Amino acid sequence: MAGDDTETELNASYGETVQFGNAADDYTTYRASYPAELFRRLAAFGVGTPEQRLLDVGTGTGFLANEFADRGCAVVGLDVDRALLAEARVAGESVGYVRGETESLPFPADTFDAVTAGQCWHWFDRERAAAEARRVLHPGGTVALTHFDWLPRAGNAIAATETLILEWSPDWPGGGGTGFYPKWADDLAAAGFEGIESFSFETTVEYSHEAWRGRIRASAGVGGSLPPEEVRAFDDRLAELLAKEFPEEPLELPHRSFTIVGRNPEA
């Protein structure tokens, strides 16, 4: 997804109709895990250290929350979608999952050492979400906003897939992205965070045809917004496209990991 202001505004309005819970099974099975390099870099900023009390907002099925729990954090995962939380609870018994809104967090001030948001910041009222993140952080605590995005490039399977998605969901705002989100730094600065830094890196993710189809069914433009019969018809078309134009498996698809971190000022 693109990272400019126009795209963010489109995502905010488009997100009102997206229901990822409709694709919860595919979401759990086929979404790519975050790369290990991300957690090494976050640890250097003091995010994800053992015994740290960490809140993961927009947690979905708990991909990010479970990774931090495996690293010894005391993690709370928050989301508004009941179906996604049900999947998360099955996969991550060591995480405390809570239903709630990121813009109105159900926690007292100074509760957490770190707040993370993975693959979700664009769906929120960003001003309110940033203010709430700062409110629930201890002084000196850290917020980390991160995305792991596929990269459509000329002639690759991602670009071809995005073209197909737009045939079925013309209002989908998620295509043509570079994986960079520089305006997030403004969100954190406006909320009073300091020491704001960012980092990014590219990596390749391998998908079988089946896995890529499942990944796309779990996207906002397909499983999150189309009725079931259209999702099935779309999936058939994508299977045909892959077999004809990209027959070799696995698909080797470029992705970018992008993160912005900020520090809650000391009292």
BAFI-3210 file (N, C-alpha, C; in Angstrom, 3 decimals, decimal comma, padded with zeros to 6 digits):
// residues 267
n [1|2|3|4|5|6|7|8|9|10|11|12|13|14|15|16|17|18|19|20|21|22|23|24|25|26|27|28|29|30|31|32|33|34|35|36|37|38|39|40|41|42|43|44|45|46|47|48|49|50|51|52|53|54|55|56|57|58|59|60|61|62|63|64|65|66|67|68|69|70|71|72|73|74|75|76|77|78|79|80|81|82|83|84|85|86|87|88|89|90|91|92|93|94|95|96|97|98|99|100|101|102|103|104|105|106|107|108|109|110|111|112|113|114|115|116|117|118|119|120|121|122|123|124|125|126|127|128|129|130|131|132|133|134|135|136|137|138|139|140|141|142|143|144|145|146|147|148|149|150|151|152|153|154|155|156|157|158|159|160|161|162|163|164|165|166|167|168|169|170|171|172|173|174|175|176|177|178|179|180|181|182|183|184|185|186|187|188|189|190|191|192|193|194|195|196|197|198|199|200|201|202|203|204|205|206|207|208|209|210|211|212|213|214|215|216|217|218|219|220|221|222|223|224|225|226|227|228|229|230|231|232|233|234|235|236|237|238|239|240|241|242|243|244|245|246|247|248|249|250|251|252|253|254|255|256|257|258|259|260|261|262|263|264|265|266|267]
n.u [000,826|000,420|002,164|001,355|-000,437|-002,936|-003,467|-003,673|-005,968|-007,845|-007,704|-008,730|-011,460|-012,271|-011,785|-013,976|-015,788|-014,520|-014,115|-012,158|-012,543|-014,185|-012,457|-010,941|-009,815|-008,144|-006,527|-005,139|-003,782|-002,298|-001,095|002,038|004,682|006,342|009,664|012,628|014,686|013,430|012,709|015,177|016,140|014,206|014,655|016,996|016,071|014,871|012,453|010,471|011,878|012,795|010,338|009,206|006,382|003,993|001,894|000,039|-001,550|-004,429|-004,194|-005,112|-004,940|-002,914|-000,219|002,074|001,930|002,215|004,822|006,285|005,553|006,763|009,338|009,550|008,091|005,483|002,506|-000,235|-002,830|-004,800|-007,878|-010,658|-012,158|-014,055|-013,915|-011,278|-009,905|-010,740|-009,413|-006,821|-006,634|-006,637|-004,204|-002,340|-001,868|-000,463|-000,745|-002,587|-005,618|-007,695|-010,760|-011,246|-010,989|-008,385|-008,271|-009,421|-008,307|-008,706|-007,256|-005,414|-003,444|000,129|000,706|002,110|005,299|005,965|004,357|002,993|002,173|001,160|000,904|-001,430|-001,782|-002,749|-005,467|-006,581|-007,937|-005,547|-004,480|-005,839|-005,184|-002,385|-002,174|-003,421|-001,701|000,583|-000,469|-000,910|001,613|004,520|006,583|009,375|008,849|008,338|006,988|006,192|005,620|004,826|005,103|004,745|005,089|004,028|005,660|004,765|006,112|007,272|006,015|005,959|004,370|002,922|002,187|000,524|-001,465|-002,525|-003,695|-005,762|-007,231|-008,208|-010,001|-012,108|-012,565|-012,853|-012,549|-010,585|-007,870|-005,286|-003,240|-000,158|001,879|004,862|005,821|006,788|006,215|006,330|004,837|003,899|005,730|005,112|002,658|003,432|005,110|003,315|001,813|003,540|005,728|009,236|012,652|012,336|012,700|013,371|013,422|014,123|013,951|014,485|013,183|012,786|009,922|008,760|006,129|003,849|001,577|-000,936|-000,649|-000,223|-002,653|-004,305|-003,242|-004,023|-006,787|-007,123|-006,828|-007,735|-009,032|-010,250|-011,123|-011,795|-013,780|-015,406|-018,369|-018,927|-019,385|-018,270|-015,631|-014,865|-015,114|-013,252|-010,922|-010,708|-010,136|-007,663|-006,132|-006,072|-004,669|-002,144|-001,290|-001,038|000,627|002,651|003,969|005,995|006,921|008,272|006,658|008,709|008,649|009,066|009,309|008,845|009,991|009,037|009,498|008,661|009,795|009,215|009,870|008,364|008,494|010,596|009,347]
n.v [-001,197|002,247|005,096|007,801|010,885|011,000|008,317|007,315|008,624|007,481|004,812|005,079|005,725|003,614|001,491|001,374|-000,391|-002,792|-006,115|-008,056|-010,311|-011,937|-013,356|-014,858|-017,458|-017,823|-015,612|-016,339|-018,611|-017,984|-015,439|-013,865|-014,420|-012,063|-010,967|-012,351|-010,530|-008,102|-008,234|-008,378|-005,841|-004,243|-004,922|-003,583|-001,061|-001,338|-002,686|-005,443|-006,953|-009,389|-010,000|-007,550|-005,394|-005,324|-003,864|-004,809|-003,298|-003,432|-006,145|-008,327|-011,632|-012,135|-012,307|-010,608|-010,183|-012,799|-013,399|-011,638|-012,578|-015,099|-014,284|-013,668|-011,533|-009,914|-009,917|-008,054|-008,281|-006,344|-005,870|-004,972|-006,850|-009,664|-012,231|-012,408|-012,182|-014,547|-016,457|-015,652|-016,265|-019,034|-019,586|-018,297|-018,836|-017,751|-015,050|-012,216|-011,522|-008,832|-007,240|-004,192|-000,640|001,022|003,766|004,417|003,259|000,580|000,818|001,867|004,918|004,900|002,107|000,306|-000,833|-000,812|-000,115|-001,581|-001,618|-003,470|-003,660|-002,148|000,570|002,455|002,063|003,336|006,196|008,286|010,415|010,273|007,662|007,753|009,519|008,021|005,822|007,044|007,836|005,406|004,421|003,925|006,598|007,164|004,900|003,013|003,386|001,474|001,384|-000,706|-002,181|-004,848|-005,309|-006,480|-005,989|-004,538|-004,918|-004,211|-006,621|-008,658|-011,223|-010,050|-007,466|-008,240|-009,560|-007,461|-005,918|-007,632|-007,701|-005,076|-005,170|-006,468|-005,127|-002,061|000,196|-000,375|000,660|-000,262|-000,823|-000,612|000,125|001,260|000,529|002,369|004,686|007,586|009,652|008,770|009,461|012,124|011,771|010,641|012,644|014,765|013,811|014,044|012,365|011,627|011,514|010,202|007,674|005,786|002,689|000,442|-002,474|-004,780|-007,983|-011,376|-013,330|-016,603|-018,156|-020,771|-021,437|-022,004|-020,938|-018,205|-017,529|-017,927|-015,958|-013,657|-013,914|-013,249|-010,546|-007,027|-006,141|-008,365|-010,967|-009,422|-007,695|-008,562|-010,482|-013,984|-015,654|-014,157|-014,004|-016,679|-016,880|-014,949|-016,148|-018,413|-017,180|-016,012|-018,305|-019,332|-017,271|-017,369|-019,965|-019,721|-017,417|-017,345|-019,933|-021,317|-022,644|-022,305|-019,044|-016,199|-013,494|-010,026|-008,134|-005,420|-004,449|-002,022|000,390|002,678|004,236|005,702|007,621|007,890|010,794|011,126|011,530]
n.w [000,000|-000,717|000,692|001,004|001,893|000,576|000,043|002,645|003,568|001,837|002,665|005,249|004,865|003,197|004,877|006,562|005,501|005,387|006,448|008,046|009,525|008,011|006,490|008,213|008,553|006,270|006,710|009,032|008,140|005,808|005,783|005,606|007,922|010,074|009,296|010,827|011,093|011,591|014,314|015,524|014,961|016,210|018,874|019,379|019,764|022,140|022,136|022,638|024,513|027,032|029,543|029,276|029,371|026,988|024,558|021,799|019,278|017,076|016,566|015,107|014,025|015,727|014,870|015,282|018,051|019,093|018,330|019,941|022,462|022,385|022,665|025,284|026,301|028,211|026,904|025,656|023,386|021,213|019,505|017,350|016,080|016,481|015,304|014,337|016,766|017,983|016,430|017,066|019,805|019,786|018,554|020,163|023,195|025,278|025,198|026,287|025,109|024,107|023,399|021,787|020,993|019,299|019,335|021,704|024,222|026,532|029,020|031,935|032,339|031,841|031,681|030,012|028,694|026,046|022,937|020,098|016,596|014,015|010,604|010,422|011,056|009,243|009,212|011,366|013,225|013,134|014,662|017,143|017,846|018,154|020,309|022,327|022,451|023,529|025,988|027,417|027,713|029,742|031,068|029,032|027,590|024,495|021,224|018,357|014,996|012,392|009,139|006,759|003,603|000,379|-002,818|-005,719|-008,875|-012,187|-014,315|-012,392|-010,320|-008,313|-009,236|-011,363|-009,945|-008,413|-010,441|-011,170|-008,770|-008,739|-010,831|-009,682|-007,319|-007,601|-005,976|-004,208|-002,276|-002,046|-003,878|-005,840|-004,086|-002,308|000,089|001,915|004,585|005,401|006,600|009,003|010,936|011,436|012,713|015,164|016,189|016,497|018,590|020,660|020,933|021,057|019,727|017,254|014,883|011,867|010,027|007,304|005,218|002,510|001,558|000,368|-000,114|-000,266|-001,986|-002,600|-005,346|-004,244|-001,652|-002,194|-003,379|-001,137|000,523|-000,863|-000,808|001,817|001,842|002,011|-000,300|-001,331|000,311|002,516|001,701|-000,454|-001,295|-000,399|-002,733|-004,779|-003,924|-004,294|-007,094|-007,899|-006,875|-008,494|-010,932|-010,312|-009,886|-012,496|-013,773|-012,508|-013,188|-015,951|-016,476|-014,555|-014,027|-012,649|-009,494|-006,164|-006,064|-005,992|-004,152|-003,813|-000,791|001,543|004,705|006,940|009,447|012,039|014,962|018,204|021,157|024,332|026,195|029,081|032,409]
ca.u [000,000|001,193|002,283|001,142|-001,629|-004,138|-003,699|-004,119|-007,350|-008,636|-007,762|-009,587|-012,859|-012,469|-011,748|-015,268|-016,533|-013,692|-014,313|-011,166|-013,058|-014,768|-011,376|-010,075|-009,050|-007,061|-005,653|-004,274|-002,986|-001,481|-000,336|003,455|005,200|007,324|011,021|013,402|015,496|012,636|012,760|016,540|016,259|013,359|015,305|018,000|015,329|014,258|011,107|010,460|012,843|012,149|009,553|008,625|004,923|003,853|000,558|000,012|-002,870|-004,777|-003,400|-005,592|-004,829|-001,839|001,101|003,120|001,822|002,774|006,285|006,829|005,369|007,804|010,591|009,521|007,326|004,121|001,849|-001,676|-003,200|-006,101|-008,480|-012,114|-012,827|-014,204|-013,473|-009,817|-009,459|-010,963|-008,274|-005,616|-006,622|-006,266|-002,791|-001,435|-002,429|000,316|-001,065|-003,891|-006,305|-008,757|-011,481|-011,326|-010,575|-007,083|-008,479|-009,964|-007,765|-009,313|-006,186|-004,992|-002,193|001,397|000,538|002,950|006,659|006,022|003,136|003,305|001,066|001,657|000,058|-002,766|-001,850|-003,520|-006,909|-007,015|-007,876|-004,148|-004,227|-006,327|-004,438|-001,064|-002,349|-003,709|-000,472|001,436|-001,112|-000,776|003,023|005,322|007,601|010,517|008,397|008,542|005,966|006,763|004,626|005,546|004,400|005,494|004,272|004,499|006,107|004,450|007,115|006,889|006,108|005,924|003,053|002,211|001,567|-000,569|-002,523|-003,171|-004,556|-006,956|-008,025|-008,894|-011,137|-013,197|-012,767|-012,271|-012,268|-009,501|-006,788|-004,053|-002,292|000,896|002,635|006,316|006,167|007,297|005,146|007,024|003,933|003,699|006,592|004,344|001,654|004,066|005,595|002,161|001,356|004,534|006,839|010,549|013,640|011,670|013,596|012,760|014,325|013,441|014,792|013,748|013,432|011,984|009,062|008,353|004,745|003,261|000,370|-002,018|-000,436|-000,435|-004,107|-004,835|-002,817|-004,836|-008,141|-007,104|-006,565|-008,904|-009,721|-010,897|-011,891|-012,267|-014,831|-016,285|-019,204|-018,270|-019,434|-017,310|-014,298|-014,591|-014,906|-011,955|-009,863|-010,577|-009,433|-006,261|-005,490|-005,826|-003,610|-000,857|-000,915|-000,692|001,673|003,719|003,793|007,029|006,711|007,455|006,816|009,646|007,997|009,758|008,567|009,583|009,678|009,225|009,150|008,977|009,737|009,290|010,014|007,571|009,468|010,681|008,598]
ca.v [000,000|003,477|005,746|009,245|011,322|010,624|006,890|007,107|009,043|006,466|003,650|005,362|005,603|002,267|000,558|001,281|-001,500|-003,997|-007,029|-009,107|-011,517|-012,791|-014,158|-015,157|-018,699|-017,530|-014,644|-017,072|-019,634|-017,586|-014,193|-014,119|-014,000|-010,985|-011,521|-012,351|-009,314|-007,041|-008,333|-008,012|-004,383|-003,667|-005,130|-002,522|000,111|-001,686|-003,220|-006,897|-007,552|-010,291|-009,494|-006,249|-005,365|-004,813|-003,843|-004,858|-002,836|-003,955|-007,378|-009,310|-013,006|-012,230|-012,608|-009,841|-010,434|-014,111|-013,327|-010,990|-013,499|-016,123|-013,664|-013,463|-010,358|-010,061|-009,249|-007,898|-007,993|-005,675|-005,713|-004,801|-007,914|-010,860|-013,431|-012,425|-012,475|-015,968|-017,148|-015,298|-016,980|-020,426|-019,655|-017,684|-018,973|-016,980|-013,628|-011,808|-010,805|-007,941|-006,545|-002,773|000,280|001,650|005,194|004,565|002,043|000,270|000,605|003,094|005,548|004,355|000,668|-000,535|-000,419|-000,643|-000,290|-001,896|-001,677|-004,163|-003,797|-001,663|001,973|003,203|001,881|004,056|007,645|008,257|011,399|009,720|006,444|008,130|010,091|006,923|005,052|007,757|007,842|004,131|004,086|004,490|007,555|006,459|003,766|003,124|002,955|001,006|001,168|-001,486|-002,825|-005,802|-005,182|-006,963|-004,893|-004,754|-004,413|-004,508|-007,998|-009,712|-011,783|-009,111|-006,450|-008,878|-009,826|-006,188|-005,560|-008,468|-007,228|-003,836|-005,510|-006,920|-004,118|-000,838|001,201|-000,844|001,654|-000,864|-001,196|000,293|000,630|001,150|000,044|003,446|005,443|008,646|010,539|008,253|010,220|013,304|011,336|010,469|013,941|015,559|013,270|014,359|011,424|012,190|010,546|009,395|007,098|004,771|001,785|-000,444|-003,401|-005,660|-009,420|-012,164|-014,340|-017,641|-018,616|-021,646|-020,842|-022,135|-020,003|-016,839|-017,362|-017,751|-014,636|-012,632|-014,023|-012,601|-009,112|-006,159|-006,009|-009,622|-011,570|-008,440|-006,812|-009,199|-011,574|-015,286|-016,185|-013,402|-014,438|-017,949|-016,607|-014,275|-017,116|-019,226|-016,365|-015,872|-019,591|-019,392|-016,303|-017,873|-021,143|-019,310|-016,405|-017,543|-021,357|-021,877|-022,534|-021,257|-017,657|-015,462|-012,198|-009,020|-007,462|-004,442|-004,211|-000,606|000,638|003,951|004,149|006,960|007,469|008,728|011,530|010,859|012,499]
ca.w [000,000|-000,811|001,982|001,030|002,609|-000,153|000,259|004,011|003,645|001,163|003,531|006,390|004,466|002,670|005,995|007,219|004,920|005,372|007,565|007,917|010,150|006,980|005,918|009,357|008,344|005,331|007,375|009,943|007,456|004,669|005,949|005,857|009,218|010,026|009,233|012,074|011,128|012,205|015,772|015,926|014,910|017,262|020,169|019,542|020,243|023,405|021,927|022,548|025,427|027,988|030,677|028,950|029,235|025,631|023,976|020,343|018,851|015,762|016,584|014,140|014,523|016,695|014,320|015,956|019,489|019,419|018,202|021,136|023,586|022,263|023,083|026,727|026,710|028,724|025,787|025,500|022,004|021,157|018,195|017,425|015,336|017,310|014,587|014,341|018,132|018,246|015,828|017,817|021,090|019,513|018,183|021,138|024,531|026,255|025,016|026,785|024,041|024,581|022,332|022,063|019,948|019,500|019,587|023,052|024,827|027,831|029,989|032,622|031,912|032,344|031,864|029,165|028,341|024,591|022,154|018,707|015,644|012,833|009,412|010,769|011,456|008,247|009,430|012,564|013,356|013,539|015,718|018,408|018,157|018,647|021,645|023,238|022,633|024,477|027,311|028,136|027,863|030,816|030,632|028,473|026,791|023,056|020,277|017,093|013,937|011,396|008,037|005,941|002,394|-000,921|-003,693|-007,135|-009,805|-013,568|-014,764|-011,380|-010,010|-007,439|-010,083|-012,095|-008,975|-008,084|-011,566|-011,069|-007,633|-009,105|-011,687|-008,827|-006,264|-008,173|-004,949|-003,330|-002,305|-001,571|-004,911|-006,277|-002,951|-002,216|001,419|002,754|005,240|006,134|007,338|010,363|011,843|011,825|013,686|016,472|016,655|016,927|019,872|021,682|020,986|020,736|019,259|016,225|013,878|011,019|009,300|006,380|004,460|001,606|001,639|-000,565|000,504|-001,207|-001,903|-003,604|-005,915|-003,259|-000,546|-002,668|-003,509|000,210|001,003|-001,510|-000,256|003,129|001,702|002,130|-001,573|-001,728|001,387|003,479|001,193|-001,432|-000,786|-000,573|-004,092|-005,585|-003,504|-004,973|-008,519|-008,007|-006,616|-009,706|-011,928|-009,920|-010,145|-013,934|-014,095|-012,045|-013,980|-017,307|-016,593|-013,567|-013,709|-011,780|-008,050|-005,550|-006,453|-005,145|-004,196|-002,991|000,276|002,337|006,103|007,249|010,849|012,690|016,418|018,927|022,614|025,219|027,003|030,517|033,238]
c.u [000,863|001,158|002,043|-000,174|-002,904|-004,478|-004,214|-005,573|-008,276|-008,789|-008,718|-011,049|-013,167|-012,568|-013,063|-016,079|-015,766|-013,922|-013,324|-011,620|-013,697|-013,733|-010,416|-009,231|-007,875|-006,045|-004,645|-003,299|-001,953|-000,764|001,110|003,851|006,185|008,736|011,752|014,237|014,740|012,784|014,165|016,694|015,400|014,004|016,355|017,365|014,619|012,835|011,191|011,479|012,123|011,519|008,983|007,108|004,595|002,401|000,685|-001,394|-003,136|-004,157|-003,864|-005,584|-003,574|-000,454|002,213|003,119|002,463|004,292|006,905|006,666|006,424|009,161|010,567|008,787|005,996|003,224|000,337|-001,924|-004,604|-006,580|-009,983|-012,860|-012,859|-013,670|-011,955|-009,288|-009,668|-009,834|-007,002|-005,521|-006,249|-004,763|-001,857|-001,986|-001,690|000,075|-002,443|-004,600|-007,531|-009,429|-011,597|-010,823|-009,245|-007,221|-009,049|-009,564|-008,324|-008,282|-005,851|-003,724|-001,007|001,316|001,609|004,343|006,787|004,634|003,551|002,020|001,614|000,606|-001,335|-002,873|-002,722|-005,024|-007,447|-007,230|-006,506|-003,840|-004,639|-005,524|-003,063|-001,146|-002,616|-002,481|000,449|000,853|-000,846|000,670|003,608|006,192|008,855|010,143|008,465|007,325|006,672|005,627|005,326|004,610|005,335|004,679|004,901|004,805|005,771|005,507|006,799|007,098|006,027|004,493|002,242|001,492|000,381|-001,752|-003,256|-004,102|-005,856|-007,842|-008,835|-010,044|-012,354|-013,551|-012,156|-011,914|-011,141|-008,313|-005,401|-003,017|-001,196|001,794|004,134|006,757|006,764|006,129|005,729|006,111|003,634|004,565|005,885|003,278|002,259|004,554|004,442|001,629|002,363|005,647|008,130|011,464|013,122|012,681|012,825|013,847|013,488|014,451|013,894|014,132|012,532|011,202|008,641|006,919|004,504|002,070|-000,774|-001,878|-000,663|-001,926|-004,739|-004,477|-003,693|-006,291|-008,240|-006,887|-007,859|-009,708|-010,464|-011,720|-012,447|-013,441|-015,783|-017,158|-018,589|-018,271|-018,473|-015,880|-013,934|-014,327|-013,575|-010,818|-009,640|-009,817|-007,960|-005,503|-005,151|-004,678|-002,242|-000,382|-000,428|000,548|002,853|003,713|004,821|006,696|007,997|007,652|007,776|009,275|008,685|008,810|009,471|009,060|010,024|008,713|009,540|008,814|009,837|009,295|009,086|008,528|009,447|009,940|009,547]
c.v [001,251|004,231|007,238|009,587|010,888|009,169|006,620|007,505|008,024|005,227|003,872|005,205|004,203|001,259|000,416|000,098|-002,814|-004,810|-008,195|-010,413|-012,464|-013,719|-014,629|-016,404|-018,472|-016,583|-015,374|-017,959|-019,058|-016,248|-014,523|-013,631|-012,849|-011,571|-011,382|-011,084|-008,160|-007,066|-008,046|-006,494|-003,706|-003,812|-004,062|-001,214|-000,181|-002,185|-004,734|-007,579|-008,403|-009,549|-008,096|-006,369|-004,619|-004,929|-003,833|-004,496|-003,303|-005,311|-008,423|-010,710|-013,221|-012,533|-011,914|-010,130|-011,758|-014,132|-012,691|-011,875|-014,590|-015,598|-013,245|-012,239|-010,775|-009,237|-009,218|-007,540|-007,438|-005,566|-005,535|-005,991|-009,209|-012,115|-013,529|-012,755|-013,939|-016,797|-016,884|-016,093|-018,444|-020,544|-019,168|-017,709|-018,151|-015,480|-013,355|-010,966|-010,076|-007,315|-005,073|-001,957|000,930|003,125|005,463|003,332|001,812|-000,032|001,932|003,676|004,819|002,850|-000,155|000,071|-000,139|-000,845|-000,537|-001,910|-002,272|-004,251|-003,189|-000,159|002,784|003,067|002,763|005,545|007,915|009,246|010,844|008,488|006,766|008,697|009,009|006,052|005,727|007,716|006,553|003,693|004,685|005,620|006,808|005,246|004,066|002,654|002,556|000,691|000,459|-002,062|-003,811|-005,987|-005,880|-005,771|-005,214|-004,118|-004,933|-005,977|-009,044|-010,116|-010,854|-008,066|-007,027|-009,156|-008,544|-005,724|-006,350|-008,025|-005,995|-004,083|-005,869|-005,886|-002,800|000,222|000,799|000,114|001,066|-001,185|-000,167|000,819|000,437|000,594|001,091|004,283|006,604|009,530|010,025|009,005|011,489|012,944|011,248|011,799|014,796|015,095|013,503|013,354|012,106|011,084|009,657|008,963|006,095|003,876|000,928|-001,374|-004,260|-007,113|-010,106|-013,218|-015,336|-018,079|-019,686|-020,923|-020,885|-021,113|-018,559|-016,562|-017,160|-016,400|-013,533|-012,720|-013,328|-011,096|-008,322|-006,099|-007,238|-010,156|-010,593|-007,614|-007,457|-010,262|-012,925|-015,805|-015,444|-013,744|-015,738|-017,734|-015,904|-015,277|-018,025|-018,462|-016,221|-017,166|-019,739|-018,472|-016,841|-019,053|-020,747|-018,429|-016,614|-019,004|-021,924|-021,630|-022,921|-019,907|-016,982|-013,981|-011,191|-008,364|-006,431|-004,427|-002,765|-000,338|002,057|003,760|005,540|006,702|008,421|009,474|011,090|011,930|013,556]
c.w [000,000|000,495|001,998|001,716|001,911|000,087|001,659|004,177|002,980|002,038|004,685|006,032|003,964|003,810|006,724|006,714|004,935|006,635|007,419|008,574|009,162|006,364|007,007|009,147|007,405|005,947|008,256|009,194|006,504|004,799|006,287|007,242|009,033|010,032|010,562|012,215|011,775|013,719|016,301|015,958|015,978|018,637|020,434|020,009|021,567|023,288|021,768|023,428|026,473|029,167|030,447|028,828|027,946|025,172|022,460|019,880|017,419|015,544|015,584|014,726|015,361|016,161|015,095|017,451|019,873|019,311|019,443|022,369|023,568|022,704|024,552|027,200|027,340|027,804|025,954|024,036|021,939|019,720|018,377|016,833|016,146|016,613|014,555|015,736|018,483|017,653|016,625|019,113|020,916|019,291|019,273|022,544|025,575|026,155|025,596|025,742|024,573|023,373|022,704|020,894|020,290|019,835|020,977|023,858|026,230|028,915|030,680|032,001|032,530|032,599|031,165|028,947|026,845|024,011|020,711|017,880|014,360|011,738|009,609|010,972|010,516|008,445|010,552|012,294|013,966|014,664|017,076|018,809|018,725|020,060|022,678|023,488|023,638|025,894|028,089|028,304|029,139|030,266|030,174|027,649|025,298|022,287|018,987|016,124|012,792|010,352|007,350|004,670|001,198|-001,814|-005,146|-008,018|-011,200|-013,899|-013,693|-011,046|-009,113|-008,274|-010,845|-011,172|-008,609|-009,202|-011,516|-009,907|-008,016|-010,079|-010,846|-007,755|-006,717|-007,142|-004,007|-003,416|-002,059|-002,612|-005,139|-005,187|-003,057|-000,868|002,332|003,292|006,056|006,965|008,738|011,374|012,322|012,861|015,081|017,034|017,185|018,279|020,993|021,825|020,532|020,205|018,159|015,164|013,040|010,432|008,359|005,730|003,577|001,847|000,633|000,201|-000,565|-000,931|-002,964|-004,219|-004,917|-002,149|-000,983|-002,853|-002,133|000,789|000,411|-001,051|001,093|003,045|001,768|000,841|-002,014|-000,558|002,390|003,008|000,197|-000,775|-001,140|-002,003|-005,007|-005,201|-004,217|-006,462|-008,754|-007,859|-007,827|-010,780|-011,588|-010,156|-011,628|-014,329|-013,704|-012,889|-015,371|-017,355|-015,653|-013,110|-012,734|-010,315|-007,333|-006,227|-005,486|-005,222|-003,272|-001,991|000,936|003,764|006,416|008,655|011,255|014,191|017,022|020,425|023,352|026,145|028,471|031,288|033,783]
res [m|a|g|d|d|t|e|t|e|l|n|a|s|y|g|e|t|v|q|f|g|n|a|a|d|d|y|t|t|y|r|a|s|y|p|a|e|l|f|r|r|l|a|a|f|g|v|g|t|p|e|q|r|l|l|d|v|g|t|g|t|g|f|l|a|n|e|f|a|d|r|g|c|a|v|v|g|l|d|v|d|r|a|l|l|a|e|a|r|v|a|g|e|s|v|g|y|v|r|g|e|t|e|s|l|p|f|p|a|d|t|f|d|a|v|t|a|g|q|c|w|h|w|f|d|r|e|r|a|a|a|e|a|r|r|v|l|h|p|g|g|t|v|a|l|t|h|f|d|w|l|p|r|a|g|n|a|i|a|a|t|e|t|l|i|l|e|w|s|p|d|w|p|g|g|g|g|t|g|f|y|p|k|w|a|d|d|l|a|a|a|g|f|e|g|i|e|s|f|s|f|e|t|t|v|e|y|s|h|e|a|w|r|g|r|i|r|a|s|a|g|v|g|g|s|l|p|p|e|e|v|r|a|f|d|d|r|l|a|e|l|l|a|k|e|f|p|e|e|p|l|e|l|p|h|r|s|f|t|i|v|g|r|n|p|e|a]
***
